[in-house]
Amino acid sequence: MENTKLIENIFSLKKKKNAIILAHYYQNPAIQDVADFVGDSLGLSHKAKKTDADIIVFAGVHFMAETAKIINPNKKVILPDMDAGCSLADSCPPKDFEQFIKLHPDHIVISYINCSTEVKALSDIICTSSNALRVINSLPKEQKIIFGPDKNLGAYLARKSRRELVLWDGVCIVHQEFSEKEILSLKRKYPNSKLVAHPECTSYVLDYADFIGSTTAMLEFTKTDSATTYIVATEACLLHQMKKNSPEKQFLPAPVVSTCSACNQCPYMQINTLEKLYKCMKEESPEILIDEKLRLRAYQSVQKMMEI
């Protein structure tokens, strides 16, 4: 089915089923363009809560759809492809994380939202990349903290907060791949450019960054900043929204260590397609289902973040 017909059918199904389509910034541009809201995972989940939609179609990865279900238990949440996982979430198996926590019994557990429902349920407080520093700084200086699952984000937060954090050894395969050598080469080629980076990047990339922030923060920075050329160290599909917001500016995806031309794209995010989006809306499947006791435990850690 050609894209034009697919899009027509998607819009028709959305109206018929009273559905809302949420797309993460890292989704394929074609999916971003049919979504009702494009954003980061937590922001999208809260957008859905404010609507009267019966069905949430989450075009993103599995933990994001789970987060939407945690926050919207009375809505049906569906995902285009259940195999759309996350290397960072997968790097933190709940049973292993539970044992890790037991090794540090006097620590509060702060977990980055990019984790499974089970890990959220094991955590005291959830955070996002944009509010993690506020969450950490809300705790007394003497309070010991475990931070997981992203060790790069954790190391960045330890430097910013000047606190010692016990870090889980997890990474995002995309943000881990950016090449210091190639980024410096690109900066020499474009001397007036600015490097914007997600805090999931390695420290040697962050050390060169002109701006460090979440996907939403990077988008806002490039929209309001005076520079005209940016090197963007995060998943390359964010550039689609950057170009839409600032068509007069130039956006360059940060180069990666690998020779693979698509390695600055998340392979899990790219599993979703317009065809799969249409199919999941038509069949209302695959559906995200979470045991209610588990959901409530995970919801408590998300709520503690919201209170902070």
N, C-alpha and C positions, 0 to 999 in steps of 0.2 A: 504494500500500500504506500503510495507516494505521501510525502510529508504534508502537503496541503490538505489532502483528504484525512490523514491521521489527525491533524490538528483540529479540523472541523468535528471529527468524531469525538475527540477528547473533550472539546468544549460542550458538545451535545450531552455527553455522559455526565459531565460535571454538573450541568443544570438539572438533568433528570434525577440524579442521585443526591443532590444537595451536598456536593463534595467541595473541598478546598484543596488546591494543589500547592504544596510547599516545595521549594527547590533550594538546595544549598548553593552557595557561590561556586562550589567546585564541580557542579554538574555541567554536563554538556550544554553549550549555549542554546541549542534548540529546545532543551527542556526548560532552561531558565526563562525563555521567552514565552512559554505557555503557562507559567506558574502565576498564581495569584500573588504570592509573596516570595521574594528571593532574599536570603539572609543567612545568618549563622544558626547553628542548631537550636540553641536555647531560645533565641529571639523568635524563631519560626514556631516553636512549640507554644509560646505565649500568644503569638498572633492567632493561632488556631483556637486557643481557649476563648478569645474575645469574639469569635464568630458563632453563628448558629448552625454551622455545617454539621451534618451527621457523619460524614466520612472525611478523614484526613488522609490525603495521598501524599506520602512523604518521599520526594525524590531526593534521596541522600543515601547514607549508609545505615546499617542495622542499628547501631547504638543511638542514632538520631531519632529514628522511628520509635525506638523503645522509650526515649526521653519524652517524645510527644505523647505516648500512651501513659507514661507515669503521671504526666501533668493533666492529661485529658482521658481519664478512665472510662467515661461514659460515651466516648466517641469511638467509632471503628477506625483503626489506623492500619493502612495498607502500604506496602513497599513494592516497587516495581520488580525487584529481584532479591530474594532472601540471601543470595550469595554476595550481595554488596556489603561486605564486612569492613573492617578497619584494621590496618596493621598495628596501630597503637593499642586499640582495645584488645586485639588478639595477643599482644605481648604481655598481657596481665591476666593470666588464668585465675579465676576467683579462688580456687583451693590453694594455689601457691601464694596468692596475695594474703589470704587469711593466715597462713603460717608465718609469713613475713611480719604481719601485724603482731602476732603472738610473741615474736622475738623482741618487740619494743612495746611492752605493756603500758608504759607511762606516756605514750605519745598519742596526740590527737591525729586522726587520719583525714587529710585533705586530698580529695581526688579530683583531678581534671575531668570535666564532663565527658571527654572522649574515652569512655569506659563502659563496660557492660552494666546491666541492671544489677547483677549480682555484686559487682565491685562497688557500685553506688550504695547498695544495701550494707556493705561492710564498712562504709566510710562514715565519718562524723559530719563532714561538710563537703559539698561539691563546689567547684569553682569553674569559671570560664577563663579564657586567656585575658579577657578585659577586666575581670574583677578579682583575679587570684591574689594580687598584691594587697588589695583591700581586705580580703578574707584573712590573709596571713597577719597583716598588721592589726586586725581586730583582736587578736589573741595576745595574752600577756607575754612579755619577752622571755620569761622563764619557761613558758610552755613548750615542750618538745613536740616536734611535728614530723609525721611521715607524709611525704608528698609522692603521689603516683598518678598515672603510670608514666608520664613523660619526663625523662631525666633531663632533656635539654631545657624544657620550660622550667623544671624544678631548679636547675642550676642558675638560670636567669633570675628566677625569683629569689633565690638565696643571695645572689649578689645585690639585687635591688633592695631587699629587706634587711640585709646584713645579719641574716640569721642562718644557723646551721640546720639544714633540712636533711632528713634521712630519705634518700631517693630510691624509688623503684626503677629498675633498669629497663625502661621501655622507650621506644622511639617511633616516630612516623617515618615510613620509608621514603616519602617524598621530601620532607624537610631535612632529612639526614643526607640527601644526595647532592645538595648544592656545592659547587666547587669554588673554593676560595681563590684558586689561581685564575679560573675563567671569569669570575665576577670582577676581580681586579683588572683583568684584561679588558673587560667590557666598560669598566669605569674609566680606563685610560682612553678608550675609543670615544666615549661620550663624557668628556670631562665636566660638563655642567649637569650631568644626571644626578639623581638622588636614589640611593638604595633604600627600599622599604622592605622590611622583613617581619615574618611571623615569629613569635618567641619560641615556637617549636624547632626553629633552626638551630644548628650547632653554634657554639660560642664564637668560633672563628668567623662565621658569617655575621652574627649580631654585632661583633666588634667593629665592623665596617659600616653598619647601617646608619642612615640619617634619621630613620624613624622605625620604631619597633612597636607593633601592635597587632590586635586581632584582625580578622578579615574585614569586619565592619569599620574598625579604626583606620586601617590602611586605605580603605575606599574613601573614607571621609577626608583623610589627610591629602590624598592625591587630588581630590576635588577642590580643596580650598588652598592648597599650597601654591606658591608662585612659580615653582619649577615647571619646565615643559617636557622633561624626559625623566622617566623612572625605570629603574631596574627592580623587578618585583620578585622577591624571594618567598614565594608560597605557591600553592597549586595554580597552574597556569590558567585555569578557567575563570579565575577571579578577574583576569584582564578584560573579559567580556563586559562586565559591569563597569569597570574603570573607563573603558573606551566609550561606553554609552553615556556615562556621566561627564566625561571630558574629551570629546572627539577631537579637540584641537591639540591634545597632548599625545606624546609618544610613550608607549608602555612596552618594555622589553622583559620577557621572562628570564629569570636568573638561570644561567647555565648549570648543568649538573655534571657530576664526576663521570658518569657513564656516557658512552657514545650513543646511547639510545635517545632518539629524537623526542620521544613522548614521556621520558622519565620525570619530567616536571609536572606530569599529570598523575593523579591517583588512579591506579588500575581498578580499584574497587568502586570508586565514584563513576568511572566510565562504563561499568557493567550495565548501568541503567540506560535505556534508550527510549525514544518516543514510542516505539512498538510495544515495549514492555510496559510503559506507562499506560498506554491504551488498554492493553490486555488486563492489567491488574485492576483498572477501573471497571472494565466490563465484567470481570469475574469476581470483583471485590476480594481478591486474593493475590498473593499471600498476605495474611493478616497477622499483625503483631498481637500476641496473647501473653499476658504476664500473670502469674499467680498473685492473688490479691495481697497475701501477707508479705510477699517479696516486694510488690509494688509499693506498699505502704512504708516499708523500711527504707526503700530507695527514695521515696517522696520526702521523708523526713530530712534526709541529708540535703536534698535540693531546697527544701523550705528554709533550712538554716542559712543557706547561702542568700536566699531572698531576704531574710530578716536582716542580715548584715548589710 
